[in-house]
């Protein structure tokens, strides 16, 4: 369609009629290029790899600080598609008294220990 319009200097109406396309299909904005999308995905993976404890919200904030104007829902969608996730919080083991053989204190009544 664009080739006909530029090369043969045909009007948009005529070029659309010759190709059998509706004119509205030529007026839609061009979607974000795949190159930009790949750059964003690469940057999200890089941040997730470098900062393992960060979730998608912190990555979204860092992208904004770096100058990316990206919607938080888009970051969430890419995060999910890439299979990224935060590690589960570490559980701390209960500390035991030193000496090994000593018993732990037991409560004898409510609010004792």
N, C-alpha and C positions, 0 to 999 in steps of 0.2 A: 504494500500500500504506500509506504513512504518512498519506495523506489519509483513507483509510477508518478507520484506527486513531484518528486525532485528531478527525476531524469527526463520525463516527458512533459513536464510543466502542465500536468492535468490537474483540474480542480479536485478538491477533496471529495466532493459529491460524486464526480464522475469516476474517480479511482475506486471509491467504495462500491459503486454500482458494478464496475467491471470485475472486481474481485469477489463480489457477493457478500461483503461485510457490512454490518450496520455502522453508521457513522459514530455512534456513541462509543464503540470499541476503540476508536482512535483518540478519544478525548480523555480517557481515564489516565490518572497519573501513573507514572512508571513505578512499580514496586521497588523497594530497597534492593539494591543489587546483591547478588549472592556473595560477592567479594566482601562487602561490608558485613554481611551476616557471618561469614567465615572468620573475619577478623574479630568480631565480637565474641564468637564461640571460643576462639583461641585464647582471647584475653580472659574470659571467665574461667576456662580450664587452668590457665596459668595462675590466676589468683587463688583458685581452689587448691592447687597443688602446693603453692608457696605458703599459704596460710591455711593449714589443715583444719584448724579449729573454727574458722569463719564459716558462717552459713550464707545463704543467698542474700539475706538482707545486708550484711556487711559488705558483701561483694558488690551489691547494687550501689551502696553508698560510695564505695571506692571508685566504681566506674564513673559516677557523677563527678567526683573530685578530679578524676583524670580527664574530664572533658566530654565524656560520652553523654549524649542526650538520649537516654533509653528508658522505656517504660518499665516499671517494676514487675508488671505482669509478664512482659516479654523475657525479662531475666529469669523469672520463675519458670516459664515454659522451657527455656533453653537449659536451665539447671536440671529440670526433670528429664528432658530428652537426653542429656549427656550422662544421666545416671549418677550425678554427684550427690553426696550427702555428707552431713557432719558426722563425725564419729560419736558414739554414745558417750555420755558423761562417765567419767571413771568413778567406780564405786570405791570408797575408802574402806579398808579393813578396820575392824574394831580393834582398838589397842588392848593388849593383854598386859597384865602386870608382869614385870620381870621376875624370874625365878622359876617359872614354869609350873611348880607344884601348888602354888597358892590358889585358893578358891576365889572366885569373883564374889563381890559383895551382893547379897540378896536383900531385897526389901522385906522388912518385918511388918510394916503397915503402910498405908498410902502416903505418898510423898516422903518416904524415908530416904531413898537413895536418889 
